[in-house]
Amino acid sequence: MMTVAKKHREHFTVDSALLRELGERLVGAPYIALAELIKNSYDADASHVDIKFEDDRIDVSDDGHGMDYGEFRDRWMRVGSPHKAREEFSRNLRRPLTGSKGVGRLAVQFLGNQLEMRTTSAREPLKQLTATVNWREAVQAGELTSATALYEVGAPTASYPGGSPSGTTISIEGLNQTWERTDFEKLAREIWFLRPPFSDALVQQAEPEGSFDVHLDADRPDKRAFETQLRRVLDLWMARIHGVVKTVSEEPRRSMTHLVIEFQGSRATSEKYDLPPSAEEASQLFDDAGLDLGNESLIDGCQFEIRIFDLRYKQRFGIKVKEARDYLQEHGGVHVYDGGFRIPFSGPEADWLGLEIAHSHRLETTRLLPAALRVSAAATYLPTNSRVFGAVHIDTSKERRAAHRPDASDSEAEYSDHLQIQVSRDRLVRNRAYEQLRYVVIRALEHYATEQAKHRLEDIARIRDVQSPSEAVDSALEILSHYKSEMSSEAYSELEVAIDDAVKDARQQAQLQQDLASQLAAFASAGSLTLVYDHEVSRQIVGVERIARKLRRIARESPQTSAELEQIAADIDQWVLSARGIRSLVRHLSEVESRDKMSRYKLMRVLDDAGEGARYLTRGIPLEFSAIPDEVRLPRGLYAGWIALFQNLFVNAANAIIAQGDPGRIAVSYSVHGNRHMVRIQDTGIGVNLTKAESLFEPFTRNLKIPASRRALAAGGTGLGLTIVKMIANDANADVRFVQPDPPFATAVRLQWKERP
């Protein structure tokens, strides 16, 4: 007879090191850790949150409803408590609760080693609970259940913001970071950025009851000043997309997206589309984009607003173009706000909508619009992240409730296919609901791009209505023949000869342009490849910046090598700064409007941008601009064309100075005489022979022997720079030529045009 061994039961144990894994390693930046505390204040029905910094201490204090001992024990001290997921709304103001994992408060380990919490419950205003945690000791406790917090209950010792009798104050000491002024400025921006930056509808949805304000202590940069300035930047939009996703039926659930696109000062358009798409559209999506969105909507509600910018010349409100560009370069893109708070990994560094990928692949055809709505080359009008600022508002708590069947367990609800935040707190889970959200927003952007493409095609059609030169000559001859009987034979003969001469001249010019176009074809191809290269470099720069941040995080955890790693990170930062400067050379080519929109651009704006882009190739030679009135505009032309003209002139001047071998100067001045407007670019280089200078504008004619190192940089030496300058000037009915320079300059090029009365 066999003896059956008795089975014993053993409980799992949890190492206390999990506290660090669930806390410090969940965040990659100090502002994310502070954001977790701000969200807790919001969930506690606070109206005000004060953040104060001292030498080695951070205080975060709110006027919310606070906690009593029972809530402290059962909720704050319980890691992974699901009470927010069960309760869904805040106690008094019925705000949608922002958390559901029960680990966010552990993220403060990223900020410092010591935590003290003082809290007073609105239910017991005469009692204050004070608790302290030493994170290092807690992590070293062995098992998680052995980690402790010391607490005591006594009479209140201090009030909370606004003199509130209830609230919570978190004090963090033994800080892990040294906060410099630039860090405070970034924090002020991030605090402002934490909430939806525009759209009253989004804010009202996020704040159904009561206001919510976060204040950074007064002796640091004030986020309100930043907020005022940046709200003005966001008002510079040239197009605005509004979208609302609403459930229209259940079993199976279907939603409808209502879309409105406004264009500043002109037209507006609208569209509606189903989620999920119809069977016919779904089949097309699978063929064109490999996208399978399923058979029912997994999004219960969503609103979004996306603003698109055209920052090429002076903007409203006195905002500098460079300032606006720099802001969008750093903070642009389409951001996701969950329950009114920004999800960190949804900005330009994430490119979650694939805008940069679309540009780097030079896509021309939109993939999510039905075939009937597509327009040729529409995808080329999709904006990059540096030209958009958007806010997509979702509520994962609401989505969880909508997806939670009455008979489902908490774990089943947690892993169902609805919109939800990853445990890392910085991004959405990449499930089918996430793909549906991407579809909704990308399709809206594709609709905008299609409207832009239509508008451009209308412009081209209007241009095509203009007669060609040969057609114009035929019309002139027809008119001349019609009036022949009313003219003297001498006058008729003179006009006929003049028209014949004009025809011969036009044919010679056309042949010359055709020959030159053939010579420039290789460079045009290189220009197209430059755009691909530019977008790819932009993505790589973001990746390098991410590596620098990782190095600094490793440096904080490895004191023995921290100095060396910090130096490596600083070297990477310097490389990134240089790389961004190099990218400015082709930035004007990356923007569709710069290549397509004919307008009269501000002279000073063009000079500033051309000088900034050419700075890498002029190698430190200073550009001196004389006072140029703000109202002066160049003749009608393409922005990219004017940038190319002045960049070529600046680079030519720099090459002449380098050939001379002295430090040198390049000066730009403006003057007006009657209706003649003149811009002079002068340099102290080797000079030119004015009697032969006109020939330098001919293709492949050179005055300098350019070193191989400069030619490798594309800094002259092709013999086409001045030819391109001449072509651009001629197209704008302007004249460009070498003229006598002013002392002490050796060379002067004058651009001149006439203004009609």
Disulfide bonds with the S-S distance in Angstrom:
none
